[in-house]
């Protein structure tokens, strides 16, 4: 019997990431500047930045990132760098 393929939950592709709510799914740039699929668990404000607590759906780890490096559409993040999108928070290595 063939295996059933797991489907990713839907994201709100054309919307602004600042409208994200708890339980939504989005993409963020990892330390290696690759888009990673994650679920929004908590939304906070820190030092004037909106911060999302996300749970990585591939490795199951928790991360806190600013909304500047997140998007509902992974194509908007491809080829981008964390330090270019938000240089105040993420320093160039």
C-alpha positions as CSV (number, residue, x, y, z in Angstrom):
1,X,0.0,0.0,0.0
2,X,1.5,3.4,-1.0
3,X,2.4,5.9,1.7
4,X,0.3,9.0,2.0
5,X,2.2,12.2,1.3
6,X,2.1,14.7,4.1
7,X,0.8,18.1,3.1
8,X,2.1,21.4,4.5
9,X,-0.5,23.6,6.1
10,X,-1.5,26.6,4.0
11,X,0.0,30.1,4.5
12,X,-1.6,33.4,3.8
13,X,0.7,34.2,0.8
14,X,-0.4,37.6,-0.3
15,X,-0.7,39.2,3.2
16,X,1.8,41.2,5.2
17,X,3.7,39.3,7.9
18,X,2.9,41.9,10.4
19,X,-0.7,40.7,10.3
20,X,0.4,37.2,11.5
21,X,-1.6,35.6,14.3
22,X,-0.9,32.7,16.7
23,X,-1.3,29.4,14.8
24,X,-0.4,30.8,11.4
25,X,2.4,29.2,9.4
26,X,5.2,31.2,7.7
27,X,8.8,31.1,6.5
28,X,11.8,32.7,8.2
29,X,15.5,33.0,7.3
30,X,17.7,30.6,9.2
31,X,21.2,31.3,10.3
32,X,22.4,30.0,6.9
33,X,19.9,32.4,5.1
34,X,17.7,29.6,3.9
35,X,13.8,29.8,4.2
36,X,12.5,27.5,6.9
37,X,8.8,26.6,7.4
38,X,7.5,27.3,10.9
39,X,4.4,27.8,13.0
40,X,3.8,31.1,15.0
41,X,3.5,30.3,18.7
42,X,3.8,33.7,20.3
43,X,3.9,37.4,19.2
44,X,5.7,40.0,21.3
45,X,7.2,43.5,21.0
46,X,10.9,44.1,22.0
47,X,13.0,47.2,21.5
48,X,10.6,48.6,18.9
49,X,10.6,45.3,16.9
50,X,7.8,42.8,16.5
51,X,9.2,39.5,17.5
52,X,7.7,36.1,16.6
53,X,8.3,32.9,18.5
54,X,8.3,30.1,15.9
55,X,8.5,26.4,16.0
56,X,10.6,25.0,13.1
57,X,8.5,22.3,11.4
58,X,11.4,20.4,10.0
59,X,13.6,20.0,13.1
60,X,11.1,20.9,15.9
61,X,13.2,23.6,17.4
62,X,12.0,27.0,18.8
63,X,13.3,30.3,17.5
64,X,12.6,34.0,18.2
65,X,13.0,36.2,15.1
66,X,11.9,39.7,14.1
67,X,9.2,40.0,11.4
68,X,11.7,41.6,9.0
69,X,13.2,38.2,8.2
70,X,9.8,36.4,8.0
71,X,7.3,36.1,5.2
72,X,4.2,34.1,4.3
73,X,5.7,33.3,0.9
74,X,9.1,31.6,0.7
75,X,9.9,33.1,-2.7
76,X,10.1,36.6,-1.1
77,X,13.0,35.3,1.1
78,X,15.0,33.4,-1.5
79,X,18.4,35.0,-2.2
80,X,18.0,37.4,0.8
81,X,20.4,37.7,3.7
82,X,19.4,38.3,7.4
83,X,21.9,41.1,7.9
84,X,20.6,42.9,4.7
85,X,17.0,42.8,5.8
86,X,17.5,43.8,9.4
87,X,21.1,45.1,10.0
88,X,20.3,46.6,13.5
89,X,19.5,43.1,14.9
90,X,21.5,40.7,12.8
91,X,25.2,41.6,12.3
92,X,27.2,40.5,9.3
93,X,29.5,37.6,9.9
